[in-house]
Amino acid sequence: MFDFLRRLFGGDQDAAVPDALSESTELGSKLASLRKTAWLPKTQAGDAAINGSKFSGLAAIPPGSTWPACGNCNRPMQLFLQLNSKDVPDGAKRLLPTGILQLFYCTSSDPPCDVDCEGYFPYSKAHLARVISDGEHTHFDATPVADAFPPRAIVGWQEIVDVPNWEETERLGYGLANNEIDMLADTSTPAAGEKLGGWPAWVQGVEYPDCRVCGAPMRHVFQIDSEQNLPWLLGDAGIGHVTRCREHPEVLTFGWACG
């Protein structure tokens, strides 16, 4: 079972590694096979191209389609994230080989769709995660979202190394002593904040959602943090994750948790 989990979630080993996780240390040697590369987005104020990578702003909408609406209030949802596969680092192409990943989220307070629809759960009616093709797009002169967040374009990436937190590490079969758990926590890995790839920075427990088609645990793709590039709190300073099924790449979802 643990070998299967290592194959399912194990990752890269090329980026720089924190000193405490160097293979010359006992802890680093123990966790070397769990290293994954993650990429932190570099952003600047203002919108990107209609099909560009961004937080908020004008979304690429396929011709004949409408801007995604909340399943509860029927109003256009905020674009939280748009990520074009052309803009992701080469090492992240396995996560988004083609197309445009989009995450829409309802931020209505009247009604409070985030609460009414339990937006923290995967497959909630209050959000939509999907990948569309990068073809023609509907032209918008302005966003249809009321009180739309200010857009921030993704203009580059900073590469880091992640290893899982102590709980996920132990679930993968790597038993840690108490002092090793403390050392791991001091490395600030897995990284909080927004990132592409890497290991999820779980706020509560390990919570990979299951694919609604095959029931398999889904792969972490992108992490959204509270009040980073979006002026929005996920509950009480929570962190959310876009996940995608390996076998059914059309199945994506979003979920979050807070302390």
Residue pairs with C-beta under 8 A, 6 or more apart in sequence:
2 172
2 173
5 171
5 172
5 173
6 33
6 34
6 172
6 173
8 217
9 34
9 164
9 172
9 199
10 33
10 34
10 36
11 34
11 35
11 36
11 37
11 197
11 198
12 35
12 36
12 37
12 91
13 32
13 35
14 37
14 91
15 37
15 159
15 160
15 161
16 159
16 160
16 161
17 23
17 28
17 35
17 161
18 161
18 187
18 188
18 189
19 25
20 27
20 28
20 183
20 184
20 186
20 187
21 27
21 28
21 31
21 35
21 161
21 163
21 187
21 189
22 28
23 29
23 32
26 180
27 176
27 180
27 183
27 184
30 174
30 176
30 180
31 163
31 169
31 174
31 184
34 163
34 164
34 169
34 172
34 174
34 199
35 161
35 162
35 163
36 161
36 162
36 163
36 197
36 198
36 199
37 91
37 92
37 159
37 160
37 161
37 162
37 197
37 198
38 159
38 160
38 161
38 162
38 190
38 191
38 195
38 196
38 197
38 198
38 199
39 88
39 89
39 91
39 92
39 157
39 158
39 159
39 160
39 195
39 196
39 197
39 198
40 157
40 158
40 160
40 191
40 193
40 194
40 195
40 196
41 53
41 154
41 156
41 157
41 194
41 195
41 196
41 229
42 154
42 155
42 156
42 157
42 158
43 55
43 152
43 153
43 154
43 155
43 229
44 152
44 153
44 155
45 150
45 151
45 152
45 153
46 151
46 152
46 153
47 54
47 57
47 58
47 151
47 153
48 54
48 57
48 82
48 151
48 153
48 154
50 58
50 59
50 60
50 137
50 139
50 140
51 60
51 84
51 100
51 134
51 137
52 82
52 84
52 87
52 153
52 154
53 82
53 83
53 84
53 87
53 88
53 153
53 154
54 79
54 81
54 82
54 151
54 152
54 153
54 154
55 79
55 80
55 81
55 82
55 149
55 151
55 152
55 154
55 194
55 229
55 230
56 78
56 79
56 80
56 148
56 149
56 150
56 151
56 152
56 230
57 79
57 82
57 143
57 151
57 152
57 153
58 79
58 140
58 142
58 143
58 151
59 67
59 79
59 82
59 102
59 104
59 140
60 82
60 100
60 102
60 132
60 134
60 137
61 67
61 137
61 138
61 140
62 132
62 133
62 135
62 136
62 137
62 138
63 136
63 137
63 138
65 138
67 76
67 77
67 140
67 144
67 145
68 76
68 77
68 104
68 128
69 75
69 76
69 77
70 76
70 77
70 106
70 108
70 113
70 117
70 125
70 126
71 117
71 125
71 126
72 106
72 108
72 111
72 113
72 116
72 117
72 125
72 126
73 106
73 108
73 111
73 113
75 106
75 108
75 145
75 146
76 143
76 144
76 145
76 146
77 104
77 105
77 106
77 107
77 126
77 127
77 128
77 145
78 104
78 105
78 106
78 107
78 145
78 148
78 149
78 230
78 232
79 102
79 103
79 104
79 143
79 145
80 103
80 104
80 105
80 127
80 224
80 230
80 232
81 101
81 102
81 103
81 222
81 224
81 242
82 100
82 101
82 102
82 103
83 96
83 100
83 101
83 102
83 154
83 196
83 222
84 99
84 100
84 134
85 93
85 96
85 97
85 98
85 99
85 100
85 101
85 134
86 134
87 154
88 95
88 96
88 157
88 196
89 157
89 159
89 196
91 159
91 197
92 196
92 197
95 196
95 197
95 219
95 221
95 244
96 131
96 221
98 133
98 134
99 131
99 132
99 133
99 134
100 131
100 132
100 133
100 134
101 129
101 130
101 131
101 221
101 222
101 242
101 252
102 128
102 129
102 130
102 131
102 132
103 127
103 128
103 129
103 222
103 224
103 242
103 254
104 127
104 128
104 129
105 114
105 119
105 126
105 127
105 232
105 254
106 113
106 114
106 117
106 119
106 126
106 127
107 114
107 147
107 232
108 114
113 119
113 125
113 126
114 126
116 126
117 124
117 125
117 126
118 124
118 126
119 126
119 127
119 256
120 234
120 235
120 238
120 240
120 255
120 256
120 257
120 258
121 255
122 209
122 243
122 253
122 254
122 255
123 209
123 212
123 253
124 254
127 254
129 242
129 252
129 253
129 254
130 252
131 244
131 249
131 250
131 252
149 230
149 231
149 232
150 231
152 229
157 196
160 191
160 195
160 198
161 189
162 189
162 190
162 191
162 195
162 197
162 198
162 199
163 169
163 184
163 187
163 189
163 190
163 199
164 172
164 190
164 199
165 184
165 185
165 190
165 199
165 201
165 202
166 176
166 180
166 181
166 184
166 185
167 202
167 205
167 206
168 199
168 200
168 202
168 206
169 176
169 184
170 176
171 206
176 184
189 199
190 198
190 199
190 200
190 201
191 198
191 201
192 201
192 223
192 225
192 239
193 223
193 225
193 228
194 222
194 223
194 224
194 225
194 228
194 229
195 222
195 223
196 221
196 222
196 223
197 220
197 221
197 222
198 220
198 223
199 220
200 206
200 208
200 220
200 223
200 239
200 241
201 223
201 239
202 239
202 257
203 238
203 239
203 256
203 257
203 258
203 259
204 257
204 258
204 259
207 255
207 257
208 217
208 218
208 220
208 243
209 217
209 218
209 243
209 253
209 255
210 216
210 217
210 218
211 217
211 218
211 245
211 247
211 248
211 251
212 251
212 253
213 245
213 247
213 248
213 251
214 245
214 247
214 248
216 245
216 246
216 247
218 243
218 244
218 245
218 246
218 251
218 253
219 243
219 244
219 245
219 246
220 241
220 242
220 243
221 241
221 242
221 243
221 244
221 252
222 241
222 242
223 239
223 240
223 241
223 242
224 230
224 234
224 239
224 240
224 241
224 242
224 254
224 256
225 234
225 239
225 240
226 232
226 233
226 234
226 235
226 237
226 238
226 239
226 258
227 233
227 237
234 240
234 256
234 258
235 256
235 257
235 258
236 258
236 259
237 258
237 259
238 256
238 257
238 258
238 259
239 256
239 257
239 258
240 254
240 255
240 256
240 257
241 254
241 255
241 256
242 252
242 253
242 254
243 252
243 253
243 254
243 255
244 251
244 252
245 251
245 252
